[in-house]
Amino acid sequence: MKLGLQLKLKQTLAPQLIQSLKMLQMPILKLEQTLRHELSVNPMLEEVEPLENADQDKEQENILKEEEDKIDPKLDKIDWENYLGDDFEHYNVKSSYSNQEEPFERVPVLEKSLYDHLREQLSFLKLTEEDQLIGEYIIGNISPKGYLVITPAEMADELELPVEKIEKMVEKIKHFDPIGVGSTDLRESLLIQLEEKGHKDSLAYKIVDEYVNELDKKSILQISRALGAPFEKVQQAMDLIRTLSPSPAHGSFDVSAMPIIPDLIIEKIGQDYVVYHNDRNTPRLRISAGYRQLLKAGNKTSKDTKKYVREKLEQARWLLNSINQRRTTMIRVMESIVEEQSEFFEKGPAFLKPLIMEDIARKVEMNVATISRVSNGKYVQTPQGVYEIKYFFNSGIANEDGGELSKRHVKKRIEEIIAGEDTQKPFSDQEIFLKLKEEGIKLARRTVTKYREELKIQPARFRKRKI
């Protein structure tokens, strides 16, 4: 046995700080859910009705102030700049958006899953109990994209049934809606879609059957030569193939639709743009008026009750402060973005300027990480439309005048050049590069290729058409 001293450095985040950071990252819908949850678990919180007298709030605040000051003062000495990049301030939690529109009730939209959609169709068939079991088992082994993830032979082994019965049911399911569901690969899915459209003996069917894995590598001219078919016929067949779904359930059951509710609203009042926090449907909170009765009770209140009240009061104060910190931080950041992107708000997306998060961080004297938390996953309603806040941040590309153009502006220009090309002689990436250079946009040719691919535009050889 040996006694000794050992020093250890350990950095930890207080639960209150973690809460504040999480609330800053939350989009408005998640914030509303969190606040309603806190209302249900913390008796010190109550929701303020929109029409309540503001003087009542002030009176209650004065009554509670003396008791609230007894809470551990260390909690008020947190270095917020370290974590949120801003001075910690305390505000009353009141709605900042004063538009008198009638509040609306959000009705949740229930999305049917691919599994439920297929089971419903299976129930319409007159099947034996065994076939119904086989059908449900097959459907349970279809991926969200619509492909079968296990072979009929493997299913036959697991169910201890003849493989022919499994294959027969798989063929039935392939013709369910969406067409091709239950296929094992892209080729099979496309062939079933063509067959369903009445093109089984077509050139398009032959191209998919023989060249499906080379469609993104060979040009129309190369396929035309390989098949010995006229260029125009191959071009028409390729146009038909492009109308098919890349996966059976593509676009229908991949992701549930999610509503977009803007966290901030920007309105033009006179010559100025004003930023509001969109909290019309977010509950306004305050310390519960029932706390006043416990103050009046004095020594009649038990120690355990006082301890409980003190803990819940502390949690409530931190929650209110976190809400206000979130609101003021978001508004400050957005106001700075509005100043920097004034031309965008006046003239539209074509006038979006290059802007990086570091610029706004310096302007509002916050940490870049704070700007990132404010920007990601949150939306703002502007006179130009609804945008994700991070949309306003983009890198710049130099032009000959010594100024900078935004990346989005350059990509839009590439899109316009391709849209105006002669489809019989589409522009190569080198030609697009030269056209941008003539307009004074300094851009590497490989960057043109990168932007074209980000726009999901095919290379010139795939865009070529013959009239």
Secondary structure, 3 states (H helix, E strand, C coil): CCCCCCCCCCCCCCHHHHHHHHHHHCCHHHHHHHHHHHHHHCCCEEECCCCCCHHHHHHHHHHHHHHHCCCCHHHHHCCHHHHHCCCCCCCCCCCCCCCCCCCCCCCCCCCCCHHHHHHHHHHCCCCCHHHHHHHHHHHCCECCCCEECCCHHHHHHHHCCCHHHHHHHHHHHCCCCCCCCCECCHHHHHHHHHHHCCCCCCHHHHHHHHHHHHCCCCCHHHHHHHHCCCHHHHHHHHHHHCCCCCCCCCCCCCCCCCCCCCCEEEEEECCEEEEEECCCCCCCEEECCCHHHHHHHHHHCCHHHHHHHHHHHHHHHHHHHHHHHHHHHHHHHHHHHHHHCHHHHHHCHHHCCCECHHHHHHHHCCCHHHHHHHHCCCEEEECCEEEEHHHHCECEEEECCCCEEEHHHHHHHHHHHHHCCCCCCCCCHHHHHHHHHHCCECCCHHHHHHHHHHCCCCCHHHHCCCC
